[in-house]
Amino acid sequence: MFSNCTMVNGELFFVETQNGLLAKMNPDNGDVSYCTAMENFIVKEGNTICDIRTFGDKLYALETSGEGITIFDLEKSQCRYIPLQCAYRGWGNFVAFEQYDSYFYIFPKYENKIFIMDTINNKILQTADCFDRITEWQCACRGGNKVWLLAGGVNVMGCYDLTSGKAQTFELKEKVENCLDAVIVDGNIYILNGFGIIYSWNIYKQKLVKIEMLDAEYCNGKFVYGKLIYVGSKLIILPLLGNEIKILDIPTGNVESYHDYPNDFLYYDMGHLKGWSKYDGLCKDNDYYYCAMRRENYLLKIRKRDGALLWIKPNMPTKEERLKILNPLKEKKIKNAMAAGVRLFWETETDVGRFIEEVPRKQYLAKGTNIGEIIFEAVKRE
């Protein structure tokens, strides 16, 4: 599973959540393969990448922690880490990540500044206090070379022109809150509230209207909906913690619940995945939108022509293929930590689970007390 993805030569590239490996998927047949470990690559497990983009022969990824940008050079098979001082929270530190010319523009969610990265020399500049009265953003979308940002706490819409570097603010007639996503279509910005309210704001008339109130499921006061995609004349609304995909036909106002899932479709809801949003990042090509497989067991691709939802079952690499790349990376990480004087004894770093399974099987163990078996049985009882 992965939280975001990017297209390179017709394939989806992503950093896998469980093992932290760079991988790619054929979006037509679902074939998945791991990329060869790059020079200087540091394997990190968990939800480490929140957004990833392609520019030239490189992938640029924002770290979920906000501490840096990871650059994957596919041609040279090298990896580089650039520091970025944007670690406001454990996750959710960014509201927009946009590329224009040879620059990336990074918009923090919790501060009134913009980071600008020059991809030629990898230098990062920042501009502060671009917008008046803004301390937090809710969501953002891009139309042409303008980035539109909905403020939090105040009734303001911001606009940043990537070509000129000029920022503007527009006052909304009412405050809208708990908004998670937005898309712009023909001068209208459609805004999704986490509880199912959809707003439309016309950038020319500067008029905000509520166009739909979806039937919100009960999720203990937590957000139900989280993602908005425009195709044709329809808005496809993907769940955050809710269970249903909704499709809103804008001209008629009709809303349908989608039910045509594969027979074995499911959302994983266990361990560290419990409480995670079901859909997060996406990428696109000329014909489809591709939704990152954050918790589901199928890849969702949405056809731009007619809004059809298609499901692709991934064909995963074998465990042996994964370990062939993963084990040397873990060993290298532990050796580097020990050389630096850092003491490690974490299950995620030392793979204790696999250790206690494998130790009793070693043929060279002396007869007598089998410490590995004792540990294994004790852990099973726990």
Salt bridges, closest charged atoms under 4 A:
GLU11 OE1 - LYS24 NZ 3.77
ASP28 OD1 - LYS301 NZ 3.21
GLU45 OE2 - LYS330 NZ 2.98
ASP51 OD2 - ARG53 NH2 3.26
ASP57 OD1 - LYS58 NZ 3.48
GLU63 OE2 - LYS44 NZ 3.85
ASP73 OD2 - LYS58 NZ 3.76
GLU98 OE1 - ARG53 NH1 3.99
GLU98 OE1 - ARG142 NH1 3.26
GLU111 OE2 - LYS113 NZ 3.42
ASP181 OD2 - LYS227 NZ 3.95
GLU244 OE1 - LYS246 NZ 2.93
ASP264 OD2 - LYS313 NZ 2.94
ASP269 OD2 - LYS274 NZ 3.57
ASP269 OD1 - ARG295 NH2 3.61
ASP280 OD2 - ARG294 NH1 3.64
ASP306 OD2 - ARG303 NH2 2.95
ASP306 OD2 - ARG305 NH2 3.88
GLU349 OE2 - LYS333 NZ 3.39
ASP351 OD2 - ARG354 NE 2.84
GLU358 OE2 - ARG361 NH1 3.37
GLU377 OE2 - LYS380 NZ 3.36
